[in-house]
Amino acid sequence: MKMSKRSIIFTGILLGAAANMMMQTVVATILPQAARELGDSHLYGWVFSGYLLMSTITIPLFAKLADLYGYKLFFTLGMSVFLIGSFLCGLAPSLSFLVMARLIQGVGAGALGPVTVALIGTLFPIESRGKALSAFAAIQLFSNLLGPVAGGIVSASYGWSSGFYMVIPLGLLSLITIQFAQMHREQTEPTSLKNMDYWGALLLGAAIALFIQTWTVYEKSGWNWNTTTLLVASILLFIWFMFQENKHPDPVLSPGLIRIRNVSLANLSALFVGILMYGAIAVFPLYATVIFEGSSSQSTPFLLPLMLGLSTGILFSGRMIQKISYKMLARTGWLTSATGLFGTSISSFMVLPVFSIYIFAFIIGFGVGTIMPTFLLPAQNAVSEKYQATVGGMVQLSRNIGGAIGIPVLTSILAITSGWGEKTFQYGLLFLVLFFLSLFGFLIGSQFEGAAVTGERKG
């Protein structure tokens, strides 16, 4: 494919990613205003959790369908559904209608996630794929940061509905440019829609939904009979799912893929990164209110160096992944994160000057940003082209689950240690927990095989 045409298609992919990621943070900004006007405040949380559930549980099915029937087709379908959902969100006459529209948005996002990374894997050869994935990650991060600012300005000027409409032009441009793509994919055996493993997809989706709900309930009410029941039910459904996959001729998640070393390591890494990244984003604002003595206006200063570090780490990783092995880059990222977390922990225990926390927050972000390509690129390069969306979906699913676990578990640590002394001491313990998690990540990353410059797809 010519470079100019590839650049146009890649621009379309990035525009789609920007629309998708921006919407996630725009909602947090405009929802209070929408809830005041629409009422039904008891449904407030479902505007977020409904989207999260639908965008997560649909990943495996859409990833499988995209591998069978084409990435361009499912990118187009996913973006179209996402934009329809966005338009309906803006028209919502009630909060219940808004929840329904967000569910539709979530279905579209569930298709976009795995298909987007598969398109990048198909567009770019192995030696330049690291840079492309780094650019993709950087756009996602920038869109997350831009979302609240743009959403606040637009909704203040034109009303909360405009916050949902503002992503539609980006999505439409993405749809137009992606039509230039002519995907030359490996031939797969024809699979009829009626022979798809829908039962497996349903079991996996239900298991994931119950698992996420377990930690959502746990965050609100602690560990009790309800959380135990939800967790046991999710485990039983997952066991049932594994039996289903082993006997189905065309499983939604092939056990053979999971047994590939770099694929299994990538999923473990993504799970740990989800806990660490989303946990740090949730905890640092709380930590800032302690350091700045409860001032809500000072709840976000530590997020700025964290995000700056993430961006810098992503750019660094995109260059270095072409020069060093997956193992070395993963070790660098995890060790850097561990250094920042240990420094933050010591700063909390010893109440060091505030500027040290800014430095360590940047170091943590740089480490996480460096890790990001190391849990997607090794997995993609370990499988043939016909499994790109499935593997990308698996990794994305693992990171989402990590985030779903990490935030409630970390905030519960603060609740458990609430009587153990000064609040800074509690946060010191929490960052120490994340430090040990980074050491586990270091051990996982040390098991990767191969490098982007020498990696070859396997059949």
C-alpha positions, 0 to 999 in steps of 0.5 A, a space after each residue: 500500500 502506498 504511504 500516502 494512502 496508508 496515511 489517509 487510512 491511519 488518520 481515519 483510524 486516529 479520528 475514530 479513536 479520538 471520537 471514542 475516547 473523548 466521549 468517555 471523559 466528556 460524559 463525566 463533565 456534562 452528566 451532572 447538568 444533564 441529570 439536573 434537567 432530566 431527573 431520575 437521579 437513581 439511574 445516574 451511575 448506569 450512564 457510566 456502568 451501562 456503557 462500560 459493561 456493553 463495551 466490554 462484554 461485546 469485545 470477544 464476539 465482535 473481535 471474532 466476527 471481524 477476523 472472519 468477515 473483515 476489519 473495514 466492515 466492522 469498523 464501519 458498523 461499529 462507528 455507525 452504531 457509536 454515532 447513532 448512540 451519540 446522536 440519541 444521547 443528545 436527544 434524550 428526553 429522560 435519564 432512562 432514555 440516556 442510559 439506553 442510548 449509552 448502551 447503544 454507544 457501548 455496543 459500537 465501542 465494543 466493535 471499534 476497540 479490537 478492530 482498530 488495533 487489528 487495522 493498524 496491525 494490517 496496515 503497518 509492517 512489523 518494523 513500523 507497527 510500534 510507532 503506529 501503536 504509540 501514535 494511537 495510544 498518544 491520541 487516546 491519551 490526548 483525547 481523554 485530556 481534551 474531552 473534559 475541557 472541550 465538553 465543558 466549554 461546548 456544554 456551557 455555551 450550547 447545553 449538555 446535548 452538544 457535548 454528545 454531538 461534538 464527537 459526531 463530525 470526528 466520527 463521520 470523517 473517520 468513516 469517510 477516510 476508512 473507506 479508502 482501505 482495501 484490506 488484503 487479508 489471509 483467506 479463512 475457511 468460510 464460517 456461516 453466521 449460524 455456526 458461530 459460537 454465540 453460546 460461548 460469547 454469551 457465557 463469556 459476556 455474562 461472566 465478565 459482566 458479573 465479575 465487573 459487577 462484583 467489584 462495583 458492589 464491593 466498592 460501594 458496600 464492602 465484601 458481603 454475601 452479594 459480592 460473594 454470590 456474584 463472584 462465585 457465579 462469574 467463576 462458574 460461568 467462566 468454567 462453563 465457558 471454557 468447557 464450551 470453547 473446548 468442544 466447539 469447532 469454531 470457538 470465540 476464544 480459541 484455547 490454542 491462542 491462549 496457550 501461545 506464550 506471548 499472547 498469555 503474557 500480554 494478557 497478564 501484562 494488560 491486566 496488571 497495567 489496567 490495575 496500575 494505570 486506572 488505579 493511579 488515575 483514581 488515587 492521585 486526586 484523592 491523595 492531592 486533597 490530603 496533601 493540600 488539606 482537603 481543597 477540592 480545587 487542588 484535586 488534580 495537580 498530580 494528574 498533570 505530571 502523571 499524564 505528561 509522563 504517560 505521553 512521554 513514555 508512549 513516544 519513547 516506547 514507540 521509538 525503542 521498540 524497534 531497537 530492543 527486545 520486548 523483554 528489555 522494553 517491558 523490564 524498563 517500563 515496569 522498573 521505572 514504574 516501580 521506582 516512581 511508586 516506591 519514591 511516592 510511598 517513601 515521600 508519603 511515609 516521610 512527608 517529603 516536599 511536595 515537589 518530589 511527588 510531582 517528580 515521582 508521578 511523572 516517573 510512574 506515568 513514564 513507566 506505564 507509557 513505556 509498557 503499553 506497546 509491550 502488551 499488544 505488539 508481542 501478542 499481535 506478532 505472535 499470531 497470523 493476520 486472521 487472528 489480529 482482532 481476536 488477540 487485540 480484543 483479548 488484550 483490551 478485555 484484560 486491561 478493562 478488567 484490570 481497571 474494573 478490579 483495581 479502582 475498588 480494591 485500591 480505594 478499599 485499602 484506604 478504607 481498611 487502613 483508615 485508623 492506622 495513623 495519618 492519612 499520608 501513611 495510608 497512601 504510603 501503604 497503598 503506593 507500596 502495594 502498587 510497587 509490589 504489583 509493578 515487581 510482579 509485572 517486571 517478572 511477567 515482562 521478563 518472560 517475553 520472547 522476540 523483538 519487533 524488528 525480528 518478529 514474524 507472524 505465526 500461522 
